[in-house]
Amino acid sequence: MKKLKKAVLLTFLCAAVLAVSGCSGASADGKTHLTFQIWDIAQRDGMQAMCDAYTAQHPDVVIEVQVTSWSEYWTKLEAAAISNQMPDIFWMHTNEILKYADYGKIADLTDLYDETDPGYFEEHFSEVSLSNVQGSDGRYYGVPKDKDTVGLVYNKEMFDAAGVSYPDETWTWDDLCEASQKIYDATGKYGYMAYADDQLGYWNFVYQNGGYILAEDGVTGGFDNQATRDAMEFYINLQKEEWCPDQNYFAETSPGTAFFSEQGAMFLEGNWNILSEMQNYPDMEGKWDVAVLPACPDPAEGGGRATISNGLCYATSPKNKNLDIVKDVLRFFGSEEGQRIQGESGAAIPAYEGLEQTWIDVFDQFDYRLNVECFVDMFDYSVQSVNNKYRSVWKTDVSDLLLKIYSGEISFEEGMDGMQEALRAAAEDD
């Protein structure tokens, strides 16, 4: 058996010894009790509101929303997959969907709406959202839940102190660096904090420059592409600037923590965190805002503006004993009504096309208004989050090599070559 299959099966088998939450069924009250597992406490109320709307129409069904931490979530889900006691409904992430789909652990939902509207998925969800729920065979293994983009968060007070205009759609990488230097000179605080992350870091710069992490075949790496290398070299070299923390700093302090403790002026953030940050940092009222990502000033062919876009989906097990009922719940979760409830709760931007404003309007509750519309504006040039079925194999190697470049342990060229080899080896070992 090849290395990838061995690794995946071993993970499943090891996890099987752990306690899990199993499926529910008809109980003494005559109702069907379903479990719905998620990993984000900030979205619990939104998910519960959606469940309540469904059960109001179907009083014979009860849905319990269960919340756990990100790491515990995947440990439990893997254990449940082996024992065939998966939650009735659960969130699925693009990092994991190919593994679960390829091993038959999540149900094929391609035909979910066929009886009422065979073209439903294509009519109401974007190409990126549908790509996020596809297995290796191109079929749909989830109902799109939400969609996201990455924006630039900035401290207005630090910009004012340095006499620098706020970021807008005219900004390029040059403006990012110039503003960072002026802010550092005026305040002694960091400028842009270039964290060694993929989705919230260098991936955005690579695609803005016309490079790519994976080729169109979804297998071949792009770390030998010149546009990719140029973008990554630019991003990595930002650490050499006096206004940018090094990766040792980020090992102790996240960019978000540094920003909200007013130690740095800018960082990249996903829209999924903005609402909770406004709620958690009331002392920052009026001090910060968000903007579209700066563009590459001189991109290679195919470059320009870009932001990484990802999205979760709702999934279930093909062995669920209440599969017909669960599928009906999932149809509701993917409906305009269900997705509107999610958006109005502020949980996330609905994947359903045309409901973006429901999420934007949630921010009217605050006395100060962030430019959250920018996150929606960026969908016009969003790029699907990088993923293939080998990512669980190559992701750690790529991350380790990146940190070795930052520390000077290996040269930039050695690191890029190593990353390309990591992607090649992962595919070859399948």
N, C-alpha and C positions, 0 to 999 in steps of 0.2 A: 504494500500500500504506500502511496506517495506521501511525502512529508506533510503537505497541507491537510490531507484527509486524516492522517494520524493525529496531527495537532488538534484538529477540530473534534474528532471523536474522543480523544483523551480528555479534552476540556469538558465535554458533555458527561463522560463517565465519572470523572473526579467530582463534578458538581452534584452528581446524583445522590451522594450521601448526605446532602444538606437538606434542611427542612424547607418545604415549599408550600405555597398556597395553591390548592387544587381547584378544580371546577366545582361549581355548585349545581344544584338541580332543584326539582320540586321538593318542598319542605312540608312540614305539618300544617302550615297555613294554606296549603294548596297553591301557592305562588311559585313561580320559577325565580330562583335567586341566582344572580350572575355576579361574578367578580370582574372588576375593571382595574388593572394595575398600571400605575404611572410612576414617574420618578421626580416630578417637580411639584413641591408643595405650593408654590406660587400659582400653579394652574389648577389646583384641586377644586376650588370653588367654581371655576368655569366648566370643568368637566362634570361636576355634580349638577350644575344648572342644566347642562345638556341632557344628562341622564334623567333628571326630574321631569324635563319636558317630554321625554319619551314615555316614562312610566305613568305620567298623567293621562296619556292617550292609551296606555296598555297597563291598567292597574293590576293585572295578573303577573306582572314582572317587577322584580326588585333588583336594582343594580347598586352594588357596593363599590365605591371608589377607594382603592388602596394605594397609599403613597409610600415609597421607599427611596433610599438614596440611589444615586446613579450606579455606583459600584455594586451595591447589594442587589439592585434590580437585575443586573445581567447574571449574577451568580445564581439567583433564585430561578430566573427564567430558564437557564440552561439545565438546572436540576429538574425543573418541571417538564422540560421537553423530553428528557430521558424517561421519566416515569409516566409520561402521557397524562399529566395532571396540570397542564398549563392553565393560567387564568382564562376566563371565558373571553375577555377582551383585553388587549394590552397595546401599549405604544410600541412601535418598531422604528428603529433608527437606521439611516442609510449605511452606517458603519457595519451593521449586523444583518441586514435584510437578505443579502445574497447568501450568506451562510445558512440562515434558517430556511430560506426558500429552497435552496439546492438540496438540502437534506430532508425536505418534505415535512418540516416542522410547523409551517404556517400555511393556511388554506389559500388556494387559488381563488381569487375574487373577481377574476376577469369578467365573468358572466353575472355579476351581482345585480345589475340593473336591466338585464336582457328582457325580462318580461314586460317592463314598462317603457324602457328607453335604451335600446342597444348601444347608442352612441353617447350615453350619459357622461362617461369619463372624459372623452375627448371634447365634449361640448362645454364642460364646466371646469376643467382643470388644465393648467398650462403644461407645455411639453416637459418643463423641468420637474413639475410636481409629479407627473406620471412616470418620468424616468426614475424618480426617487422610490417608487413602489414596485418597480419591475424586478423580476428575478433574471437569472442568466438566460432564461428562455424567452424573455420579452413579455411574459404574462404578468398580470397585476396581482400582487400578494398583499395588498393593503388598500385602505381607503385613504386618500390624501387628507391630512389633518391641517397642516399649516404650511407657510412658506416664509422665508426670511432673507434678509440681506445684511451686509456689514457696512457700517457707516463710521465717520470720524467724529469722535466726541472731543469737545474742546472747552477750556476754561476761559470764559469771557473776561474775567478780571485780569488774568495774566496777559491776555492780548491787549487789553486797554492800557495796562501798565507799560507795555513795550511799544505802544503806539502802532500796533499791527492790525490791519483790517481782518475781520472774521473770515474763516474759510467759506467759500461758495463754489458754484459749479465751474468757475474759471480757474480754480486752483490746479496746479500741477505739482509733481514731486519737488520741483525747484522751490515753489512757494512754501511747501511743507518744511523744507530744510532752512530756508531763509527766516521764516517765522520762528522756528525752533531756536535758531542762534540768537535772534533779537530778544526773545523771551528769556533765554538763559542769561544774556548780558544784563537785562534790565531787572530781573528778579532773583537770579541764582537758582531758579527751579528748572527742572528738566523740560525739554520741548516735547517732541514726539517720542513716545516710548515704544521702540521697535522690538517687540517681544518675539521670541523664536517659536511662534505658533504657525500652524498652517492656515486654517480657515480664518483666524483673526490676525493673520500676519502675511507671510510672504506669498501665499497662493494668489492673493489679490494683485500683488505687484507683478507676478509672473504673467498673469493673463492680461493685465493692462499693457504690458510690453509686447504682447503678441506671442508669448511663449505658452507652454502647456506642461502639466505634470504627467498626464496620460494622453497618448495619441488617440485619434478617433476610433481605433480598434479596441480601446478600453484595456489594452494589455501592455503595449509598448510604452516605456517610460520616455519622458521628455527632458531628462536632466543632461542629455548631450546636445540639446537644442541651444543654439547660440543666444536666442532671445530669452530663453529661460535662464541661462547662465548669467546673462547681463543683468537681468532683474534681480536675481538672487544675490549677485555680487554687490549690487547697489544696496539692497536691503541689509545684508550682513555688515557691510561697511558703515552703516549708520551708527553701529555700536562704537565705532572709533571716534565719533564726535563727542565733544565734551558735554553736549546737551542731551545725550542719550544714555540711559543706564545700561550696564552690561548684563549678561545673562546670569551672572552670580547674584546680582540684585534681584532679578525676577525669580530666582530660586527661593527667595525669602518673601518677596512682595509681588503680588500680581499687579499688572498695569492698572486695573480697576481700583485696587486698594490704594495705590500710589496717587491716582487721579483724585479720588474722593477724600484723600487726606491732604490734598492740595500740594503734592510734591512734584507733580508733572502736569503739563498743559494739554497733552493730546494722547489719545490711544484709539485703537480700533475696537468697536463693540458691535455685537449683534443686536438687532431690534428686540429680540426675545428678552433681553435683560433691562431694557430702558424703563419700563413701568415699575419694576421692583426697585430699581435704583432711585427713581424719583420718590418712592415711598420710604425707602430706607435711609435716604440722606436729605432730610428736610432742611438742614442747615445750608445746603448748597443751592437753595432756592434763588433763582435769578442769576446764578454765577456761571452756569454752563449751558451748552446747547449741542446740537448735532448737525452734521452736514454730510453731503455726498462725498465719496472718496476722491482724493485728488487724482488727476489723470496723468498718465505717462507723457512727458513733454515731447518725446521723439520716439514713438513706438515703432517696432518692426511691423511688417505687414500683418493685418488682422488684429492689431492692438488698439489701444486708446482707453476708453472707459471700461471698467469691469468691476464687479463685486461678486464674491462667492455667495451662492444661494443654496440653501438646504431646506429640508422639510421633513417632518415626521409623518407617520401614518398610523391608522388603527388596524390591528390584525387579530387573527384568532387561529386556533389550531384546527387542522382538518379532522381531528379525532374528537372534537367537542361533541358531547352527547346532546347538547342543546343547539346544534349548529344552525338549524332553521331559524330559531328565535334570535340567535346571535347575529345572523346575517341580516335579519330585519332591523336590529339595532344599528348595525353598521350602515345600512342604507339610510337610516335617519341621520347618523353622524355625518354622512357625506352629503346630505340634502342641504338646500339653501337655508331651511329653518335651523337645522342643527349647526351649520357653520356660522350662521348669523349669531346664534347664542354664544358660540365660542368667541367670536370677534367682539361682541358687546361686553363680554366679561373681561376683556383685556388680556386674556390668556395668550393669544398669539394672533398674527395676521392669518385670516382664514385662507386655506388653499383654494377655495371656491372663487373663481374669477368674478370680479365685480363687487366683492364684499370688503375690500380693503378699507373703505371709509369707516366701517364699524369699529375697527381697531383704532384708527386715528381719533375718532370722536371720544374715545375713552379718556384721552388726555385733557379734555375740556374740564375735568373735575378739579384741575390744579389752578392755583392763582397765577402761575407763570406757565407759559406755553413753549414747549420745545418744538423745533422744526421736524417733527416726526414724519411729516409727509415725504421727507427726503428718502426714507427707507423704501417707500412705495415707488417713488420716482425711479429708483435704481433697478427695479425689475426689468426695465426696458433693455438693460445691457447686462443682466445678471448671468452668471456662469454656474452651471450645476456643480455642487460640491464634489470633489474628486473622490472616486471610489471604484474599486473592482473587487472581485471575490478573493483576490490575493492580498488585499490591503492589511488584513490582520497579521499577515506574515511580514510584509515589508515596512509597515508604518514605524515600528520600533527602531529598525535599522536606519531608516532615513532620519528619524528624530535624533538618534545617537550621533550619527555622522554630522548632522548640522551643528550640534553642540561642540563636537570636536573641532570643527572649522572655527567656531567662535572662540574657543579656548586657545587656538593655535597649535593644537596637538597634531593636526594634519593640515595640509594646504587646501586652498579652495578647490583646485583642480582634482586633488585626490578625493575630496569629499563628494564632488559632483560625479566623478567616475564611480565611486562606491555606491552612491544612491541609484545610479542607472543600473549597476550590476545587481543591487538588491531587488529591484523590480523585475529584472530579467530572470534571476534565479527563482523568485517566488512563483512565477508563471511556469517555468521549466519543471519545477518540482511537483506540479499538479499531476 
